[in-house]
Amino acid sequence: MPRFSVRWMVAGLLILLVGGAFFFCEYLIYFPTILKCAWPKISHARGGEGIDARPMDSAVRAIVLSDTHLLGAVGGHWFDKLRREWQMERAFQTALWLLRPEIVFILGDIFDEGKWSSQMHWEDDVRRFHRMFRHSTDTELVVLVGNHDIGFHYEMDWFKLQRFEKVFNASSTRIVTKKGVNFLLVNSVALHGDGCPICQSVEKELIKLSRDLNCSLQNSQSGSRVMDSCEGSQLYPPTPPIMLQHYPLFRVSDAGCTGQDAAPPEDRHLLFREKYDVLSKEASQRLLQWFKPRLILSGHTHSGCEVLHDNKYPEISVPSFSWRNRNNPSFILASVSPGSYALSKCFLPEESTVIGVYCSAGACLLLLLLAHCLWMKGLLQCLSLCLLGKHKSL
């Protein structure tokens, strides 16, 4: 075989190996992984009044993810930022293309350094977020506030909160209604109950929303007659809400959490701190009494968990969407109708799998180069022996 053809063949194999590994790890791997996921079917009433004869097409198809933590200018290494943001962008765009949700909720901690970023760095973070989580007009994107977006209770102020609300063009505490389903968005960072100005404003809005929802339920039961106590209230579809927030409701620890996305076994028995890891007992009870939600979805812990409060209020903690916080990110697929709901979990590619593919490709690359060098060395030795033999014969 001519020497130049061997070189071209080796070069072609190297390009194929490197290019194939890169294309698989950075693009292709997301498709077979997310193709395993499917919208759950509402086969029986759950979390509603026990009656729901609506077809599947009338259910809201919602994706729920949490804790994206876009790195900032202070603590974010450029390669870490590039790697993890590319992973989230490819995962999100692939999920949109394959699953076609009607609405997407992100449960806070959108940014990692929103609590202290300057205006210039904030604008850069926002620009990157809009690029990564771009979506068509067929999909509505709803973002909740987290402690890394505006700071913990002792760090937050009106400037940070209003800056966040301005970017996403919505109040941090409100109700989003879609196909007769009420999604209650709660600014859980402001539920310390210490009378701070932002806390008072948020609690006042929550009390008003509670009154509106209760009046909507009473109005549906009493027909067209509006009760005197409900004069001036805004009417919503008469169904208990799905409550979404960043902080989980109070629980002692993750000791009862199981599953492949739960906290590591050595961390599950660590006690949670009220008003830091979870909401306080008082704030949690107030929310349950005010709204009686049929489902609570929360983030913050970066791990998955299922909890039943007071034996009737289920809460799902949604794991982080980023490789930076866990090896196996995931998101929730929710099919929700006014009377029931069904949930399923969709796991993303594991970072360890991608690293393993790259390491395997690197090992194959080294073996190929070594084999090529040994083959070339053997060829040179053979030629030198032939030349030496001819010289001796002369």
Disulfide bonds with the S-S distance in Angstrom:
Cys37-Cys346 1.97
Cys196-Cys199 2.22
Cys215-Cys230 2.05
Cys257-Cys305 1.86
